[in-house]
Each structure stands twice: as C-alpha cells, then as structure tokens.
Amino acid sequence: MKSYRETRHTILLVDDEPTNLQVLKHTLQDRYRLLFARDGAKAIELAGREKIDLVLLDIMMPGMSGYDVCRRLKADPATSGLPVIFITALSDIADEQLGFEIGAVDYITKPFSPVIVSARVRNHLSLVQADTLRQTRLQIVQCLGMAAEYKDNETGMHVVRMSHYTKVLARAAGYSEADAEELLNAAPMHDVGKIGIPDAILRKPGKLEGEEWDVMRSHAEIGAQIIGEHEGGLLRIASVIAIQHHEKWDGSGYPNGLAGDQIDLAARIVAIADVFDALTSVRPYKKAWEVDDALALLKRDAGSHFDPELVPLFMSCMPQVLEIKERWSDKPGMARSLAPLPAPVLSATAA
C-alpha cells in the first residue's frame, strides 16, 4: 500500500552563483520541492510554467537584475501574487527599501544564516496557506449563495450585483475597505435558506396562501441554521444577514419583527441592495423596472421598510451602482436557462 505523502510547497531559487544555490538547497531540500534558475530569464520562464509558492531571489545577476525579475513577475497577472524574498549582498537601507517598494515580502542579506532563511520561508509560506484557506472559504460561501439562486427563479448575476451594491453602500455608510469587502463576500448567502423551501411553494405560479407564506418566510431562519452560529468573522455576518434581511425599519418584517437599530446594520444595507436589484432586473414573471422608479420606491419606503439614513446614501452612489449594473448585467449566455414561469402574485420586495 502506498503511504500518504504530504504535498510539498515549491520554492524557486534564483542566483547566478552555484555555491549560493547549493547552500540554499541543503537548507531547504528536506521540507520543500525546489526549482533552480541562474538568471532572470530562466526564473521568469519557470514562474510562468510551474506552480510556485515562493521565490528566493538574488539581486546582483548579469543581464537581468533581481529587481527587474521582481518587476516582471509583479506586472504579470499570472505571477503578480507570487511572494518574493530577496537574498542579496546589498545591505544598504536604500536597496532594501527599493526591494519592498517593488513588491518583495522580505529582504535577507548575505552572508545569511540557514536557520534565519528557514524561519522566514516557513513564515511566509504559512501566510500563503492562510490566504489559500481564506480564498477557499470565500468560494464555498459563493457556491452556497449560487445554489440558492439555482433553486429560485433568479440568475446567478443577481448575487454578484447585489453583493457589489452592498459593498458600495457599506463604504458610504462608513465601513472600512476591509469590512466592506467582508460584507461583499457574506451578502451572497442572504437567501441560502431557500434551499430548504419546497419547489411547490418556491416556484408556485400563483398567489401564495397563508400557510404557504409561513413556509416561504421560514427561509430566513433556515438560512441562519445552515450557516450556523459563529462568534465572529464572515460566517457570523452571513448568518445575521440571512435571518434579518427581511426585517423592516418599522418592525413589520420577519421573522422576529425587529425594528430600527435592532436590525444589524449589515442586514439593513443588504436589504436595500437586494430589493434594488430585484426591482431593476428582468424576471420570468416581470419586466425590469426603470432605475428612477426603483429609487422612487426606496425613497417612499425609507422609514418604513428601509433605514431612512441609508436610502439617501445609496442614491448618492448611483454612478458606481450603475457601473456595477452594466458590468454584471444579465447578458445572453451569462444567465442560466430556465423555462419561463407564470407570474407569482408577490411583491418584488416581499419574499
């Protein structure tokens, strides 16, 4: 039976001196897969061809310098995210500063300690792994959001647009760039609970009756249950949004009849973004509203359905909103194919 072998990170070692490459090889070969280049052109070729996790790069090389190599890597979208550590005899502060300015993540001067090199490499690869896990988590969240859209009568572009509207409004409301980005990534989960709604109700071609409405409204609580309880971070925000995005400012929403500031700010922001996109998008059962008509509804319902301070902020962001609307429009080939359904008698802002 074959024994399990852990996949090793791949490191590209670039130095024109064979002795330096040999020392680095002995320092790192037991833990990592190593690739070698003795000039800049070869380094760029390997970086474009191989799956590399980290580059250890000399600066003083004939022909193309390490600085030039780093600039080329950072200018290419395929390698721009590749972390580069300079290992060089240049010890002047200005040289080190230039290295960081052009995109290096670390700077080690020669002669170097193998112990120091190993520790720096290990630390930076830990950051690479953490970033990979973060990206994987975001992809899972987005997939769940898209799964809910496939269950409903909407296109996948809806969650993309409303997520970006959410970020724009969050920034206008005072969120930091990092917090607004996190909200953008949580927003696609707002309707994930629709996965738990029977198709006979979710896609009913007609008016929902009392008990059917109760089942439909349960998607908010189902969504929170699917995401689960979390003390912080993206999934906590996603869970709050899922259960609160149908609450209304005046307390007439569901599932808990929260009012005003009892509703989390993130959920109040998502509610506006979600409704605006629902109104201004084509659905099998309705035409898209004109933007001015959708804004008129938001303005009319400010203080009843929506946070009265957020609505004018959203309206002030229209140039960005319209750019998003155009960029991720439901163009042919972008939306999934669904047979048209007769119009359900539901308000675009209600479900």
C-alpha positions, 0 to 999 in steps of 0.5 A: 500500500502506498503511504500518504505523502504530504504535498510539498510547497515549491520554492524557486531559487534564483542566483547566478552563483552555484555555491549560493544555490547549493547552500540554499538547497541543503537548507531547504531540500528536506521540507520543500520541492525546489526549482533552480534558475541562474538568471532572470530569464530562466526564473521568469520562464519557470514562474510562468510554467510551474506552480510556485509558492515562493521565490528566493531571489538574488539581486546582483545577476548579469543581464537581468537584475533581481529587481527587474525579475521582481518587476516582471513577475509583479506586472504579470497577472499570472505571477503578480501574487507570487511572494518574493524574498530577496537574498542579496549582498546589498545591505544598504537601507536604500536597496532594501527599501527599493526591494519592498517598494517593488513588491518583495515580502522580505529582504535577507542579506548575505552572508545569511544564516540557514536557520534565519532563511528557514524561519522566514520561508516557513513564515511566509509560506504559512501566510500563503496557506492562510490566504489559500484557506481564506480564498477557499472559504470565500468560494464555498460561501459563493457556491452556497449563495449560487445554489440558492439562486439555482433553486429560485427563479433568479440568475446567478448575476443577481448575487454578484450585483447585489453583493457589489451594491452592498459593498458600495453602500457599506463604504458610504455608510462608513465601513472600512475597505476591509469590512466592506469587502467582508460584507461583499463576500457574506451578502451572497448567502442572504437567501441560502435558506431557500434551499430548504423551501419546497419547489411547490411553494418556491416556484408556485405560479400563483398567489401564495396562501397563508400557510404557504407564506409561513413556509416561504418566510421560514427561509430566513431562519433556515438560512441562519441554521445552515450557516450556523452560529459563529462568534465572529468573522464572515460566517457570523455576518452571513448568518445575521444577514440571512435571518434579518434581511427581511426585517423592516425599519418599522418592525413589520418584517420577519421573522422576529419583527425587529425594528430600527437599530435592532436590525444589524446594520449589515442586514439593513444595507443588504436589504436595500441592495437586494430589493434594488436589484430585484426591482431593476432586473428582468424576471420570468414573471416581470419586466425590469423596472426603470432605475428612477422608479426603483429609487422612487420606491426606496425613497417612499419606503425609507422609514418604513421598510428601509433605514431612512439614513441609508436610502439617501446614501445609496442614491448618492452612489448611483454612478458606481451602482450603475457601473456595477449594473452594466458590468454584471448585467444579465447578458445572453449566455451569462444567465442560466436557462430556465423555462419561463414561469407564470407570474407569482402574485408577490411583491418584488420586495416581499419574499 
